[in-house]
Amino acid sequence: MQRAAMLNILQRAQREVQPACDVFINHRGIDTKRSIASLLYHQLVLSRIPSFLDNKNMKPGDKLFEHIDNAIIGCKIGVAVFSPRYCESYFCLHELALMMESRKKVIPIFCDVKPSELRVTYNKLCSQSEIRRFGYAIEEAKNTVGLAFDTSKGNWADVVTYTTELVQESLIEINNEKNAAQPAEIVY
């Protein structure tokens, strides 16, 4: 997607008001929706952290890209759940790229895949500029400290609990940075 088009998406999303979510869960549905993505969503909600998971926050009739793009722009943190078939999904790559372009903090979870195995391959549905955009986002994620999880050996509760704790700590840091950047209020 060209830069002008991306700026239009960002500007449109900022104008539209929707319920805010603190965390956007990016995942390949066929691989992780009924496992780690749903478990994480429920743990975050139980921890009173407003979160976005497509099948939990969208309903029939919602405009797919509009709703998801707005949620990404409005969130504070993205959790990207990488799986073996993640890079085959245009939607996953678009969401990841938008999180990176809007400078969200992204917590990667490498679920049954090593970071070095992630790569964008040419797809007839993608333009060359999208391939470059998606490749940049994957490289950014690969160069971000993340969690490795092997579903055949790991404990689901441990990875979900630890990710939730990381999200909580990150939200505190983000709020502290935001408060430090605001000018002090003068009381007379």
C-alpha positions in Angstrom: 0.0 0.0 0.0 1.4 3.4 -0.9 2.2 5.9 1.8 -0.7 8.3 0.8 -3.2 5.4 1.1 -1.8 4.5 4.5 -2.1 8.1 5.8 -5.7 8.1 4.6 -6.4 4.9 6.6 -4.8 6.4 9.7 -6.7 9.7 9.3 -10.0 8.0 8.7 -9.6 5.8 11.7 -8.7 8.7 14.0 -11.8 10.6 13.0 -14.2 7.7 13.7 -15.2 7.1 17.3 -15.5 3.5 18.5 -15.1 1.8 21.9 -11.4 1.8 22.7 -9.5 -1.4 23.2 -6.1 -1.5 24.9 -4.9 -4.7 23.2 -5.4 -5.9 19.6 -4.8 -9.7 19.2 -3.3 -10.4 15.7 -3.4 -14.1 14.8 -4.0 -16.6 12.0 -7.5 -17.9 12.8 -7.2 -21.3 11.3 -4.1 -22.0 13.4 -4.8 -20.3 16.8 -8.3 -18.8 17.1 -9.7 -21.7 19.1 -6.6 -22.0 21.3 -4.1 -19.4 22.3 -5.9 -16.4 20.8 -9.2 -17.1 22.5 -7.5 -18.1 25.8 -5.5 -14.9 25.8 -8.5 -12.8 25.0 -10.5 -14.3 27.9 -7.6 -13.8 30.3 -7.2 -10.2 29.3 -10.9 -9.5 29.7 -10.9 -11.3 33.1 -8.1 -8.9 34.0 -10.3 -6.0 32.9 -8.1 -5.1 30.0 -10.3 -4.1 27.0 -9.1 -6.3 24.1 -10.0 -6.9 20.5 -10.3 -10.4 18.9 -12.2 -10.4 15.6 -14.8 -13.1 16.4 -15.5 -11.5 19.8 -15.7 -7.8 18.8 -17.3 -8.0 15.3 -20.7 -8.8 14.2 -22.4 -9.6 10.9 -22.6 -6.4 8.8 -19.4 -4.9 10.1 -17.0 -3.6 7.5 -13.9 -5.9 7.9 -11.0 -3.6 7.2 -12.7 -0.5 8.6 -13.5 -2.2 11.9 -10.1 -3.9 12.3 -8.1 -0.9 11.1 -9.9 1.3 13.6 -9.2 -1.2 16.5 -5.5 -1.3 15.6 -5.2 2.5 15.4 -7.1 2.9 18.7 -5.2 0.2 20.7 -2.1 0.7 22.8 -0.5 -2.7 22.4 -0.6 -5.4 19.8 -0.1 -9.1 20.5 1.0 -10.9 17.4 0.5 -14.7 17.6 2.8 -16.1 14.8 2.0 -19.6 13.7 3.3 -21.8 10.9 0.8 -20.5 8.3 0.6 -16.9 9.6 2.5 -15.4 6.6 0.0 -17.0 4.2 -2.7 -14.7 5.4 -3.1 -11.2 3.7 -5.2 -10.1 6.7 -2.6 -11.1 9.3 0.2 -9.3 7.4 -2.0 -6.2 6.8 -2.8 -6.0 10.6 0.9 -6.5 11.6 2.0 -3.9 9.1 -0.6 -1.4 10.4 0.5 -2.0 14.0 4.2 -1.4 13.0 3.4 1.7 10.9 1.3 3.2 13.7 4.2 2.5 16.1 2.3 0.3 18.5 4.2 -1.7 21.0 4.0 -5.3 19.7 4.5 -8.4 21.8 5.2 -11.3 19.5 4.3 -14.9 20.5 6.1 -17.4 18.2 3.7 -20.4 18.5 5.1 -23.5 16.9 7.3 -21.4 14.6 10.8 -19.8 14.9 11.2 -16.2 14.0 13.7 -17.2 11.3 11.0 -19.2 9.6 8.7 -16.2 9.0 8.9 -14.8 5.5 6.5 -13.1 3.1 6.2 -14.9 -0.2 4.9 -13.5 -3.5 1.2 -13.8 -3.7 -1.0 -12.8 -6.7 -3.3 -10.9 -4.4 -0.5 -8.5 -3.2 1.2 -5.7 -5.1 5.0 -5.3 -4.9 4.6 -2.4 -2.5 2.4 -4.5 -0.2 5.0 -7.3 -0.3 7.7 -4.8 0.8 5.4 -3.4 3.5 4.6 -6.8 4.8 8.3 -7.8 4.7 9.3 -4.8 6.7 6.6 -5.6 9.3 7.8 -9.2 9.6 11.4 -8.1 9.9 10.4 -5.7 12.7 8.6 -8.4 14.5 11.5 -10.8 14.1 13.8 -8.2 15.7 11.5 -7.7 18.7 11.9 -9.8 21.8 9.0 -12.2 22.0 7.8 -15.4 23.6 8.4 -18.8 22.1 5.7 -21.4 22.7 5.7 -25.0 21.6 2.1 -26.3 21.8 3.3 -30.0 22.2 5.5 -29.3 25.2 4.4 -25.9 26.7 1.8 -25.1 29.3 -1.1 -23.1 27.8 -1.9 -21.5 31.2 1.7 -20.3 31.7 2.0 -18.6 28.3 -1.4 -16.9 28.6 -0.7 -15.8 32.2 2.8 -14.5 31.4 1.5 -12.6 28.3 -1.2 -11.0 30.3 1.3 -9.9 32.9 3.5 -8.4 30.1 0.5 -6.6 28.7 -0.3 -5.2 32.2 3.2 -4.0 32.7 3.4 -2.5 29.2 0.1 -0.6 29.7 1.5 0.9 33.0 4.6 2.0 31.2 2.6 3.5 28.3 0.4 5.4 30.8 3.3 6.6 32.8 5.1 7.9 29.6 1.8 9.6 28.5 1.4 11.3 31.9 5.1 12.4 32.0 4.7 14.0 28.6 1.6 16.0 29.6 2.3 19.5 31.1 1.7 19.7 34.9 -1.6 21.3 35.9 -1.2 24.5 37.8 -3.7 24.9 40.7 -4.3 28.4 42.1 
